[in-house]
Amino acid sequence: MKVETKEIHAKGVKLFVMKDGKEIGRAYLYLMHNDLHEKPFGFMEDVFVEEEHRKSGIGTLLVNALIEEAKKRGCYKLVGTSRYERTKVHELYTKIGFKDHGKEFRIDF
């Protein structure tokens, strides 16, 4: 038995907020496909707001914009991950409408 490979392509979009010529917040949306669905799924990655601008609504603004972008691009779902210790982030995601759906398993290289 042999494992074969086939190239697939994903697209990505960076959303960001600028203030005084400096990027103060960002989030990435990756659009990916698999053989189970016609439509792509979205993967939300690297949502970040500079520390001095946190609790000002920028994170919420970015995540809501990312959700709208995923819908606009026809995603059937949006997945985001977060470390266990980021409870404030989890509260934000839950408030926006995300559900805790499972665990992330990871290997860093």
C-alpha positions as CSV (number, residue, x, y, z in Angstrom):
1,M,0.0,0.0,0.0
2,K,1.3,3.5,-0.9
3,V,0.2,6.9,0.2
4,E,-0.2,9.2,-2.8
5,T,-0.2,13.0,-2.9
6,K,-2.2,15.6,-4.8
7,E,-1.6,19.3,-4.7
8,I,-4.4,21.4,-3.4
9,H,-4.4,25.2,-3.1
10,A,-5.6,27.4,-0.3
11,K,-6.1,31.2,-0.4
12,G,-5.6,33.6,2.4
13,V,-6.8,37.1,3.3
14,K,-5.2,39.4,5.9
15,L,-7.5,41.8,7.7
16,F,-5.9,44.6,9.7
17,V,-6.5,47.8,11.6
18,M,-4.1,50.8,11.3
19,K,-3.7,53.8,13.6
20,D,-1.3,56.6,13.0
21,G,0.4,54.7,10.2
22,K,1.0,51.6,12.3
23,E,-0.7,48.2,12.2
24,I,-2.3,47.7,15.6
25,G,-4.4,44.6,15.0
26,R,-4.6,41.8,12.5
27,A,-6.3,38.5,11.7
28,Y,-5.9,36.0,8.9
29,L,-8.5,34.0,7.1
30,Y,-7.4,31.0,5.2
31,L,-9.8,29.4,2.7
32,M,-9.4,25.6,2.3
33,H,-11.1,22.8,0.4
34,N,-11.6,19.1,1.0
35,D,-13.3,16.4,-0.9
36,L,-16.2,16.2,1.6
37,H,-17.7,19.6,0.7
38,E,-18.2,21.7,-2.4
39,K,-17.8,24.9,-0.5
40,P,-14.5,25.9,1.3
41,F,-14.1,26.2,5.0
42,G,-12.4,29.1,6.7
43,F,-9.6,28.9,9.2
44,M,-9.1,31.9,11.4
45,E,-5.5,32.4,12.5
46,D,-3.2,34.8,14.3
47,V,-5.9,37.2,15.7
48,F,-3.7,39.8,17.4
49,V,-4.2,43.3,18.9
50,E,-1.2,45.3,20.2
51,E,-1.4,45.2,24.0
52,E,-1.9,49.0,24.5
53,H,-5.0,48.7,22.2
54,R,-6.7,45.7,23.8
55,K,-10.1,46.0,25.4
56,S,-11.0,48.8,22.9
57,G,-13.1,46.7,20.6
58,I,-10.5,46.1,17.9
59,G,-10.4,42.3,18.4
60,T,-14.2,42.1,18.1
61,L,-14.1,44.4,15.0
62,L,-11.5,42.1,13.4
63,V,-13.3,38.8,14.2
64,N,-16.6,40.1,13.0
65,A,-15.1,41.3,9.8
66,L,-13.4,38.0,9.4
67,I,-16.7,36.2,9.9
68,E,-18.3,38.4,7.2
69,E,-15.4,37.8,4.8
70,A,-15.8,34.0,5.3
71,K,-19.5,34.2,4.6
72,K,-18.9,36.4,1.5
73,R,-16.4,33.9,0.2
74,G,-18.9,31.0,0.6
75,C,-17.4,29.2,3.6
76,Y,-19.7,26.5,5.1
77,K,-17.9,26.8,8.5
78,L,-15.2,28.9,10.2
79,V,-12.7,27.3,12.6
80,G,-10.4,29.1,15.0
81,T,-8.1,27.7,17.7
82,S,-6.8,29.2,20.9
83,R,-4.6,28.2,23.7
84,Y,-6.2,27.0,27.0
85,E,-4.8,29.9,29.0
86,R,-6.4,32.6,26.7
87,T,-9.7,32.7,28.7
88,K,-10.5,36.3,27.7
89,V,-10.2,35.4,24.0
90,H,-12.5,32.4,24.6
91,E,-15.0,34.7,26.2
92,L,-14.9,37.0,23.1
93,Y,-15.2,34.1,20.7
94,T,-18.2,32.7,22.6
95,K,-19.9,36.1,22.8
96,I,-19.5,36.4,19.0
97,G,-21.1,33.0,18.5
98,F,-18.3,30.4,18.3
99,K,-18.9,27.1,20.1
100,D,-16.2,25.1,21.8
101,H,-16.2,22.2,19.4
102,G,-13.1,20.1,20.3
103,K,-9.4,20.0,20.9
104,E,-6.5,21.1,18.8
105,F,-3.6,18.6,18.5
106,R,-0.3,20.1,17.3
107,I,3.3,19.3,16.5
108,D,5.7,22.2,16.1
109,F,8.6,21.7,13.7
